[in-house]
Amino acid sequence: MILNINNQQRTVDVDPSMPLLWVLRDVLNMTGTKYSCGIGICGTCVVLVDGAPVRSCTAPASSVAGKEIITIEGLSPDGSHRLQKAWIDVSVTQCGYCQPGHIMTAAGLLNSNPSPTDTEIDDAMKDCICRCGTYKRVKEAIKLAAEG
């Protein structure tokens, strides 16, 4: 199966039902996308597929073949993406484990809505769980990134 990951064609020999998360982490050794719940409810494993957030722990690899997959590593390898800069400027991260999924969910939001309202941010991020409780700073960083 051929997957387009971070603008590179990657050939993987996996069961088509294998979740994308395990293809990324275990087959391709791309560990920026994190595992947490394994059932698609926490948002930690989010990647972008054709610009939209997808929970990679429940997405079979076959469902994303031929689509553009962007992981946290591919968002901006040098950390210059506006969300990555905003995350630093606002000091969002505490433990940081869930943050790749938060950033990728926020990137999907800004892809579809470059100037989201507070309510739209809340709605887009409502299913991303952060045990450290950084929700207020996440929202602030998204607003900052949306401004420019």
PEJOKA-V68731 format. One record per residue. N is the residue number from 1. RES is the residue in one letter. PHI is phi in whole degrees, 0 to 359 (none if undefined). BURIAL is # if it has 9 or more other ideal C-beta (glycine too) atoms within 8 Angstrom, else .. D_CENTER is the distance of its C-alpha to the mean C-alpha in Angstrom with 1 decimal. Layout:
((N RES PHI BURIAL D_CENTER) (N RES PHI BURIAL D_CENTER))
This chain:
((1 M none # 22.1) (2 I 253 # 20.5) (3 L 242 # 16.8) (4 N 263 # 15.7) (5 I 243 # 12.9) (6 N 53 . 12.3) (7 N 65 . 15.6) (8 Q 231 . 17.5) (9 Q 281 . 19.2) (10 R 238 # 19.0) (11 T 264 . 21.6) (12 V 232 # 21.1) (13 D 254 . 23.8) (14 V 225 # 22.2) (15 D 298 . 23.1) (16 P 303 . 21.5) (17 S 272 . 20.6) (18 M 299 # 18.6) (19 P 301 # 15.1) (20 L 307 # 12.5) (21 L 307 # 11.2) (22 W 285 # 14.8) (23 V 297 # 15.3) (24 L 298 # 12.6) (25 R 284 # 13.9) (26 D 270 . 17.5) (27 V 268 # 18.6) (28 L 260 # 16.9) (29 N 57 . 16.5) (30 M 258 # 13.0) (31 T 264 . 12.3) (32 G 292 . 9.4) (33 T 280 # 7.2) (34 K 261 # 9.4) (35 Y 262 . 11.8) (36 S 220 # 13.2) (37 C 279 # 14.8) (38 G 79 . 14.8) (39 I 232 . 15.6) (40 G 77 . 12.5) (41 I 252 . 13.5) (42 C 260 # 11.7) (43 G 88 # 7.9) (44 T 295 # 7.5) (45 C 262 # 6.4) (46 V 295 # 3.7) (47 V 232 # 3.7) (48 L 263 # 6.0) (49 V 237 # 9.5) (50 D 51 . 12.2) (51 G 87 # 10.2) (52 A 251 # 9.2) (53 P 292 # 6.4) (54 V 224 # 7.6) (55 R 281 # 8.2) (56 S 289 # 8.9) (57 C 287 # 11.6) (58 T 242 . 13.7) (59 A 268 # 13.2) (60 P 299 # 16.2) (61 A 306 # 16.0) (62 S 297 . 18.8) (63 S 284 . 17.0) (64 V 244 # 14.7) (65 A 299 # 17.6) (66 G 83 . 18.6) (67 K 251 . 15.4) (68 E 275 # 13.2) (69 I 251 # 10.1) (70 I 239 # 7.9) (71 T 258 # 6.1) (72 I 301 # 6.0) (73 E 294 . 9.7) (74 G 266 # 10.1) (75 L 301 # 8.8) (76 S 193 . 12.1) (77 P 303 . 13.9) (78 D 261 . 16.3) (79 G 76 . 14.2) (80 S 267 . 15.8) (81 H 297 # 13.0) (82 R 302 . 14.3) (83 L 289 # 11.4) (84 Q 298 # 11.8) (85 K 296 # 15.5) (86 A 296 # 15.4) (87 W 301 # 13.7) (88 I 288 . 16.6) (89 D 300 . 19.2) (90 V 267 # 18.7) (91 S 57 . 18.4) (92 V 295 # 15.5) (93 T 286 . 15.0) (94 Q 251 . 17.5) (95 C 286 . 16.7) (96 G 89 . 13.2) (97 Y 301 . 12.1) (98 C 275 # 9.5) (99 Q 296 # 8.4) (100 P 304 # 5.5) (101 G 294 # 4.0) (102 H 297 # 6.2) (103 I 297 # 5.6) (104 M 291 # 2.7) (105 T 295 # 5.1) (106 A 296 # 7.8) (107 A 297 # 7.4) (108 G 298 # 7.9) (109 L 299 # 10.7) (110 L 291 # 12.2) (111 N 297 . 12.3) (112 S 268 . 14.4) (113 N 210 . 16.1) (114 P 295 . 16.7) (115 S 229 . 18.9) (116 P 287 # 17.8) (117 T 282 . 20.3) (118 D 303 . 19.9) (119 T 296 . 20.2) (120 E 293 # 17.5) (121 I 295 # 15.1) (122 D 303 # 16.3) (123 D 295 . 16.0) (124 A 293 # 12.4) (125 M 261 # 11.4) (126 K 299 . 14.3) (127 D 258 . 12.7) (128 C 259 # 10.4) (129 I 264 # 12.9) (130 C 232 # 13.8) (131 R 293 . 17.1) (132 C 278 . 18.0) (133 G 76 . 18.1) (134 T 273 # 16.4) (135 Y 304 . 15.9) (136 K 297 . 18.5) (137 R 289 # 17.2) (138 V 301 # 13.6) (139 K 298 # 15.5) (140 E 298 # 17.7) (141 A 293 # 15.1) (142 I 296 # 13.7) (143 K 297 # 17.3) (144 L 298 # 18.1) (145 A 297 # 15.5) (146 A 293 # 16.8) (147 E 289 . 20.3) (148 G 164 . 20.0))
